Amino acid sequence: MTTSAQRETMLRKPILMPPSMIDKVDKIANERKVSFAEVVREAVDAFDGDLTMEDEALLEALADTMIKTTREVVKKIDAIEERLDETHAMLETK
């Protein structure tokens, strides 16, 4: 049991999980010879919802890259649509 969990009073909390996730937790628990609840407690302890400065910088760089790439794709699609319009116009005159 994790150190922080050992110092606190345990409360029961029913949770809903898809069968595939239950199977995965059961497998981990069996391999590590711990309880299902211990695997869940360790997963919660390992989860860090706070972003570091590095995480924020990476996310910002990713967002910038996605915006730039999306703009480039839109320009290419616009050019293709223009060529298609020209081709259609040319075919209609024949």
Secondary structure by P-SEA (a helix, b strand, c coil): cccccccbbbbbbbbbbcaaaaaaaaaaaaaacccaaaaaaaaaaaccccccaaaaaaaaaaaaaaaaaaaaaaaaaaaaaaaaaaaaaaaaac
